Amino acid sequence: MASKYTDPTAIMQVIGCVYNAPQLLDFTDKYSIVDEDFPDEFHKIVFGSIYKLHELGAQEITLKNIADFLSSRPKNEAIFKKQKGEEWLIKVAENSTISTFDYYYNRLKKFSLLRAYDNCGIDVSDIYDMDNILDMKKKQLQEDMLDNSTLEQIADKVDEKIDAIRLQYVDDSFGEAQQAAEGIYDLIEKFKLHPEVGVPMYGPLVNTVTRGARLKKFYLRSAATGIGKTRSMIADCCYIGCNQLYDETFGWIGSGRSEPVLFITTEQELEEIQTMMLAFLSNVNEEHILNGEYGEGEEERVLQAAKILSESPIYVEELPDFSLKDVEDKIKKNIRDHDVKYVFHDYIHTSLKILEEITRRSGGIKLREDNILFMLSTRLKDICNQYGVFIMSATQLNGD
C-alpha cells in the first residue's frame, strides 16, 4: 500500500524550479534529489527526464526536449501523455518560484523521510499526522515543528522512540542495584577458563600495558603532532585484520588473526591509508611505494601485501567533517554489515559539524574544546559497552 506521506505542493515546486533552472542540479553538495522523493510514477518520469537531459549537457529544458527524450521510451511516454504531462509542466513552471526552492526542497526531503519510516511500519503521526483534518491547532503545531526541524532532528525523534522501547524491553538499563558479591565465584571461575585478554596489538610493550585489544574497552592515545599516531593505529589495524606480515628476519610470517576491523579516517584519503598499510605489511619504505621505485624484492613484497590486504576483513570509512552521530552511525553500520569487532578512529578532534551538534544539544551554551573531546570520548566508550566492540582513538597534544 502506498504511503500517505506526500506533499504535492513541494513536489510541484521542486520539479517546476528544476525545469526552469536545471542548473540547480549542479549543486550536488547542497541538493540531493532522487527517485524515492517522488512516490508517483508520473513525477518520477518528469523529474528523471529533466535530470537526464541536464546530465547530457542541456542548460535549458523545453517541452520539445522532453518529448524527444521520451520518444525512445514508449512506456514512460505513454504515462506522460496520459497524465497530460505538457500541460502539467507548463502550469507548475508558471507557478514555481526559485526564491522558495530551498523551503520546498526541504519539505520534499522531510516527507521522503517520513514516508520511508511509514513504509517500514513505524508510526510517525506524533511528528506529522496526515489523517488529522479536524484538530487545526495540532495541525498547525506539527506544521511549525516540521518546518523548524532538520532531517537529523526528525530522525533523532524516531530513534529516541525506538531506543526507549529497547531500553525498556531489551537492555533493561535501569535495573535494580545488586549486592557487590553477586555472581563473584562464577566470575573467578570464568577468568580461570577464559583470562581477560584481547587479541594482541602490534608491539610487545603495548600488550603488556593494555592486555591486548579487549572487547568492550576503549583505548585513547595522546601525542603531539607528527609523532605517528595514525601510523601506529594502522599498524594495530593491520596486525589484527590481516593474517600475514613481512619480517626482516623470517620473511612472511602468520599472525594467526584475521578479525573484522573498521578504520575511520578523518584527515587522510583512502589512498594515503592504503600506502601506509602496504608499507607496514610489506616492511617496505612508504617513500619507495609513493615513488614507484623499489629495491630488490620490494615490489614483489608490496604486491603480496596488496593480495593479503584484499583478502582481509578491513574496512575504511572517510569522515572528514563528522559529528557524534556520524561516528556512531558508521560504527553501527559496519557492525551490522561486516560484523566488525575492532574499530580504530583516527582521531578525536573538533569539526564544524560536531561544534554545531554540541551547540544545538547544549541549548547554545559554548563549551571548551576539551569538554567537547571528552563528550566524544565518552560516547565512544558507551558504544564499546553497548555493542561489545573494541575501539581505539587518539588525541593531539598542544604546548600546554
C-alpha positions as CSV (number, residue, x, y, z in Angstrom):
1,M,0.0,0.0,0.0
2,A,1.3,3.4,-1.0
3,S,2.3,5.7,1.9
4,K,0.1,8.7,2.6
5,Y,3.1,10.9,3.4
6,T,3.4,13.1,0.4
7,D,3.4,16.9,-0.2
8,P,2.0,17.6,-3.7
9,T,2.9,21.3,-3.5
10,A,6.5,20.6,-2.6
11,I,6.8,18.1,-5.5
12,M,5.3,20.6,-8.0
13,Q,7.5,23.5,-6.8
14,V,10.7,21.4,-6.9
15,I,10.0,20.0,-10.4
16,G,8.9,23.4,-11.6
17,C,12.0,25.1,-10.3
18,V,14.3,22.5,-11.7
19,Y,12.6,22.7,-15.1
20,N,13.0,26.5,-15.1
21,A,16.6,26.4,-13.8
22,P,18.2,22.9,-14.3
23,Q,21.5,24.5,-13.0
24,L,20.1,23.8,-9.5
25,L,21.1,20.1,-10.1
26,D,24.7,21.1,-10.3
27,F,24.8,21.9,-6.6
28,T,25.2,18.3,-5.6
29,D,26.8,19.2,-2.2
30,K,23.6,21.1,-1.3
31,Y,20.8,19.3,-3.1
32,S,20.3,15.6,-3.5
33,I,17.1,14.7,-5.3
34,V,16.4,11.0,-6.0
35,D,13.6,8.8,-7.4
36,E,12.4,7.9,-3.9
37,D,11.5,11.6,-3.4
38,F,8.6,11.1,-5.8
39,P,6.1,8.4,-4.8
40,D,4.1,8.8,-8.1
41,E,5.5,7.2,-11.3
42,F,4.4,10.3,-13.3
43,H,6.5,12.6,-11.2
44,K,9.5,10.3,-11.4
45,I,9.3,10.3,-15.2
46,V,9.1,14.1,-15.4
47,F,11.9,14.7,-13.0
48,G,14.0,11.9,-14.4
49,S,13.7,13.3,-17.9
50,I,14.8,16.8,-16.8
51,Y,17.7,15.3,-14.8
52,K,19.0,13.1,-17.7
53,L,18.7,15.9,-20.2
54,H,20.7,18.2,-18.0
55,E,23.2,15.4,-17.3
56,L,23.7,15.1,-21.1
57,G,24.5,18.8,-21.3
58,A,21.3,20.7,-21.7
59,Q,21.5,24.1,-20.0
60,E,17.9,24.9,-20.8
61,I,15.0,22.4,-20.8
62,T,12.0,22.7,-23.2
63,L,8.9,20.6,-23.7
64,K,10.3,19.6,-27.1
65,N,13.5,18.3,-25.4
66,I,11.4,16.2,-23.0
67,A,9.1,14.9,-25.9
68,D,12.2,13.9,-27.9
69,F,13.8,12.2,-24.8
70,L,10.6,10.2,-24.1
71,S,10.0,9.2,-27.7
72,S,12.6,6.4,-27.3
73,R,11.0,5.3,-24.0
74,P,7.4,4.2,-25.1
75,K,6.2,3.1,-21.6
76,N,7.3,6.4,-19.9
77,E,6.0,8.4,-22.9
78,A,2.5,6.8,-22.6
79,I,2.3,7.6,-18.9
80,F,3.5,11.2,-19.6
81,K,0.8,11.7,-22.3
82,K,-1.9,10.0,-20.3
83,Q,-1.3,12.4,-17.4
84,K,-1.2,15.4,-19.8
85,G,2.4,16.0,-18.9
86,E,3.0,19.0,-21.1
87,E,0.0,20.9,-19.7
88,W,1.0,19.9,-16.1
89,L,4.6,21.1,-16.7
90,I,3.6,24.4,-18.1
91,K,1.4,25.0,-15.1
92,V,4.0,24.1,-12.5
93,A,6.7,26.1,-14.3
94,E,4.5,29.2,-14.2
95,N,3.7,28.8,-10.5
96,S,7.1,27.9,-9.2
97,T,9.4,30.4,-7.5
98,I,13.1,30.0,-7.4
99,S,13.4,32.1,-4.2
100,T,11.4,29.5,-2.3
101,F,13.2,26.5,-3.7
102,D,15.1,25.7,-0.6
103,Y,12.0,25.7,1.5
104,Y,10.1,23.3,-0.8
105,Y,13.2,21.1,-1.3
106,N,13.5,20.7,2.5
107,R,9.8,19.8,2.7
108,L,10.2,17.2,-0.1
109,K,13.1,15.5,1.8
110,K,11.3,15.6,5.1
111,F,8.2,13.9,3.6
112,S,10.5,11.3,1.9
113,L,12.0,10.6,5.4
114,L,8.5,10.3,7.0
115,R,7.3,8.1,4.1
116,A,10.3,5.8,4.5
117,Y,9.5,5.3,8.2
118,D,5.8,4.8,7.4
119,N,6.6,2.2,4.7
120,C,8.6,0.3,7.4
121,G,5.6,0.3,9.7
122,I,6.9,3.0,12.1
123,D,4.2,5.3,13.3
124,V,5.3,8.9,12.8
125,S,1.9,10.5,13.4
126,D,3.2,12.2,16.5
127,I,5.6,14.1,14.2
128,Y,3.1,14.7,11.4
129,D,-0.4,13.3,11.3
130,M,-1.7,13.1,7.7
131,D,-5.1,11.8,8.9
132,N,-5.8,14.8,11.1
133,I,-8.3,17.1,9.4
134,L,-10.3,18.3,12.4
135,D,-7.8,19.4,15.1
136,M,-6.4,22.6,13.5
137,K,-4.3,23.6,16.5
138,K,-2.5,20.3,16.5
139,K,-2.0,20.5,12.7
140,Q,-0.5,24.0,12.9
141,L,1.8,22.9,15.7
142,Q,3.0,19.9,13.7
143,E,3.5,22.1,10.6
144,D,5.6,24.5,12.6
145,M,7.6,21.7,14.1
146,L,8.2,20.1,10.7
147,D,9.3,23.4,9.1
148,N,11.7,24.2,12.0
149,S,13.3,20.8,12.3
150,T,16.2,19.4,10.3
151,L,16.2,16.0,8.8
152,E,18.6,14.9,11.6
153,Q,16.3,16.2,14.3
154,I,13.3,14.3,12.8
155,A,15.4,11.1,12.6
156,D,16.5,11.7,16.2
157,K,12.9,11.8,17.4
158,V,12.2,8.5,15.8
159,D,15.4,7.0,17.1
160,E,14.5,8.2,20.6
161,K,11.2,6.3,20.5
162,I,12.9,3.1,19.3
163,D,15.7,3.4,21.8
164,A,13.1,3.9,24.6
165,I,11.4,0.6,23.7
166,R,14.8,-1.2,23.5
167,L,15.8,0.2,26.9
168,Q,12.5,-1.0,28.4
169,Y,12.3,-4.4,26.9
170,V,15.8,-5.4,25.8
171,D,18.6,-3.6,27.5
172,D,16.8,-3.0,30.9
173,S,19.4,-0.3,31.6
174,F,17.5,0.8,34.7
175,G,17.5,-2.4,36.7
176,E,17.8,-2.6,40.5
177,A,21.1,-2.3,42.4
178,Q,22.9,-5.6,43.0
179,Q,24.9,-6.7,46.0
180,A,28.6,-6.3,45.4
181,A,29.4,-10.0,45.5
182,E,26.6,-11.1,43.1
183,G,28.0,-13.9,41.0
184,I,31.5,-13.3,42.2
185,Y,32.5,-17.0,42.4
186,D,31.3,-17.6,38.8
187,L,33.4,-14.6,37.8
188,I,36.6,-16.1,39.4
189,E,36.0,-19.4,37.6
190,K,35.3,-17.6,34.3
191,F,38.7,-15.9,34.4
192,K,40.4,-19.2,35.1
193,L,38.8,-20.7,32.0
194,H,38.9,-17.5,29.8
195,P,41.5,-15.0,31.0
196,E,40.7,-11.3,30.4
197,V,43.0,-10.7,27.4
198,G,42.2,-9.4,23.9
199,V,43.8,-10.1,20.5
200,P,47.4,-8.8,20.5
201,M,48.2,-5.4,19.1
202,Y,51.5,-4.5,17.3
203,G,54.4,-4.4,19.7
204,P,55.0,-6.4,23.0
205,L,55.1,-3.4,25.4
206,V,51.6,-2.2,24.4
207,N,50.1,-5.6,25.1
208,T,51.8,-5.8,28.5
209,V,50.2,-2.4,29.4
210,T,46.8,-3.0,27.9
211,R,46.3,-6.8,27.9
212,G,45.6,-6.5,24.1
213,A,42.6,-5.2,22.3
214,R,39.8,-6.3,24.6
215,L,36.2,-6.1,23.6
216,K,34.0,-3.5,25.4
217,K,37.2,-1.5,26.0
218,F,38.1,2.0,24.7
219,Y,41.8,2.9,24.4
220,L,42.9,6.5,23.8
221,R,46.4,7.5,22.8
222,S,47.6,11.1,23.1
223,A,50.7,12.5,21.4
224,A,51.9,15.7,19.7
225,T,51.5,16.2,16.0
226,G,53.9,14.3,13.8
227,I,54.7,11.6,16.4
228,G,53.0,8.8,14.4
229,K,49.5,8.3,15.9
230,T,48.0,7.4,12.6
231,R,50.8,5.0,11.6
232,S,50.7,3.3,14.9
233,M,46.9,2.8,14.7
234,I,47.3,1.5,11.1
235,A,49.9,-1.0,12.4
236,D,47.4,-2.2,15.0
237,C,44.6,-2.3,12.5
238,C,46.6,-4.5,10.0
239,Y,48.0,-6.6,12.8
240,I,44.5,-7.6,13.9
241,G,42.8,-7.6,10.5
242,C,45.5,-9.4,8.4
243,N,46.9,-12.9,8.9
244,Q,50.3,-12.3,7.5
245,L,53.1,-9.6,7.5
246,Y,56.7,-9.5,6.4
247,D,59.5,-9.8,8.9
248,E,63.1,-8.9,8.0
249,T,64.5,-12.0,9.7
250,F,61.9,-14.7,9.0
251,G,60.2,-13.4,5.8
252,W,56.4,-13.7,5.6
253,I,55.0,-14.8,9.0
254,G,51.5,-15.7,10.0
255,S,49.9,-13.7,12.8
256,G,47.0,-16.3,13.1
257,R,44.4,-13.5,13.1
258,S,42.0,-12.1,10.6
259,E,39.4,-10.2,12.6
260,P,36.9,-7.8,11.1
261,V,38.3,-4.3,11.6
262,L,37.0,-0.8,10.8
263,F,39.4,2.2,10.3
264,I,37.7,5.6,10.4
265,T,39.9,8.3,8.9
266,T,39.2,12.0,9.5
267,E,42.1,13.6,7.7
268,Q,43.7,11.2,5.2
269,E,42.1,10.0,2.0
270,L,41.8,6.2,1.2
271,E,44.9,6.2,-1.0
272,E,47.0,7.6,1.9
273,I,45.7,4.9,4.2
274,Q,46.4,2.2,1.6
275,T,50.0,3.1,1.1
276,M,50.6,3.1,4.9
277,M,49.0,-0.3,5.2
278,L,51.1,-1.7,2.3
279,A,54.3,-0.2,3.8
280,F,53.5,-1.9,7.2
281,L,52.6,-5.3,5.8
282,S,55.4,-5.5,3.3
283,N,58.1,-3.8,5.5
284,V,58.9,-1.5,2.5
285,N,59.6,2.2,3.0
286,E,56.5,4.1,2.0
287,E,58.6,6.5,0.0
288,H,59.5,3.7,-2.3
289,I,55.8,2.9,-2.9
290,L,54.9,6.5,-3.5
291,N,57.8,7.0,-5.9
292,G,57.2,3.7,-7.7
293,E,60.9,2.8,-7.3
294,Y,61.7,-0.4,-5.5
295,G,64.8,-2.1,-4.2
296,E,65.5,-5.8,-4.8
297,G,62.4,-7.9,-3.9
298,E,60.4,-4.9,-2.6
299,E,57.8,-4.7,-5.4
300,E,57.0,-8.4,-5.0
301,R,56.5,-7.9,-1.3
302,V,54.2,-4.9,-1.9
303,L,52.1,-6.9,-4.4
304,Q,51.9,-9.8,-1.9
305,A,50.9,-7.2,0.8
306,A,48.2,-5.9,-1.6
307,K,46.9,-9.5,-2.0
308,I,46.8,-10.1,1.7
309,L,45.0,-6.8,2.3
310,S,42.4,-7.5,-0.4
311,E,41.6,-10.8,1.3
312,S,41.4,-9.3,4.8
313,P,38.2,-8.0,6.5
314,I,39.5,-4.5,6.9
315,Y,37.1,-1.6,6.0
316,V,37.9,2.1,5.8
317,E,35.4,4.9,6.3
318,E,36.3,8.5,5.4
319,L,34.7,11.1,7.7
320,P,36.4,14.5,7.1
321,D,33.7,16.5,8.8
322,F,31.9,14.5,11.4
323,S,29.5,14.7,14.3
324,L,29.0,12.4,17.3
325,K,26.0,10.9,15.4
326,D,28.1,10.4,12.2
327,V,30.7,8.4,14.1
328,E,28.1,6.3,15.9
329,D,26.2,5.6,12.7
330,K,29.3,4.5,10.8
331,I,30.3,2.1,13.6
332,K,26.8,0.7,13.8
333,K,26.6,0.2,10.0
334,N,29.8,-1.7,9.9
335,I,28.9,-3.8,12.9
336,R,25.7,-4.7,11.1
337,D,27.1,-5.1,7.6
338,H,30.6,-6.6,8.2
339,D,30.4,-8.0,11.8
340,V,33.2,-5.6,12.8
341,K,34.5,-6.1,16.3
342,Y,37.6,-3.8,16.3
343,V,37.3,-0.1,15.5
344,F,40.1,2.5,15.0
345,H,39.0,6.1,14.9
346,D,41.8,8.5,13.7
347,Y,41.5,10.8,15.6
348,I,39.3,12.8,18.0
349,H,39.2,16.5,17.1
350,T,36.6,19.2,16.7
351,S,34.9,19.8,13.4
352,L,32.3,22.2,12.1
353,K,29.5,19.6,12.3
354,I,30.5,18.5,15.8
355,L,30.5,22.1,17.0
356,E,27.1,22.7,15.5
357,E,25.7,19.4,17.1
358,I,27.1,20.2,20.6
359,T,25.8,23.8,20.4
360,R,22.4,22.6,19.5
361,R,22.3,19.9,22.2
362,S,23.6,22.3,24.9
363,G,21.0,25.0,24.0
364,G,23.5,27.4,22.6
365,I,26.0,27.2,25.6
366,K,29.6,27.4,24.4
367,L,31.8,24.6,25.7
368,R,35.6,24.4,25.8
369,E,37.2,22.2,23.2
370,D,38.5,19.7,25.9
371,N,34.9,19.3,27.1
372,I,33.7,18.6,23.6
373,L,36.5,16.0,23.0
374,F,35.6,14.4,26.4
375,M,32.0,14.1,25.3
376,L,33.1,12.3,22.1
377,S,35.4,10.0,24.0
378,T,32.6,9.2,26.4
379,R,30.2,8.4,23.5
380,L,32.8,6.1,22.0
381,K,33.2,4.3,25.3
382,D,29.4,3.9,25.5
383,I,29.4,2.3,22.1
384,C,32.0,-0.2,23.2
385,N,29.8,-1.3,26.1
386,Q,26.5,-1.2,24.0
387,Y,27.8,-3.2,21.0
388,G,30.6,-5.3,22.6
389,V,33.3,-3.9,20.4
390,F,36.9,-2.6,20.9
391,I,37.6,1.0,20.0
392,M,40.9,2.9,19.8
393,S,41.3,6.5,19.1
394,A,43.8,9.3,19.7
395,T,44.0,13.0,20.6
396,Q,46.6,15.6,19.7
397,L,48.5,17.3,22.4
398,N,49.3,21.0,22.3
399,G,52.0,23.1,24.0
400,D,50.1,23.0,27.4
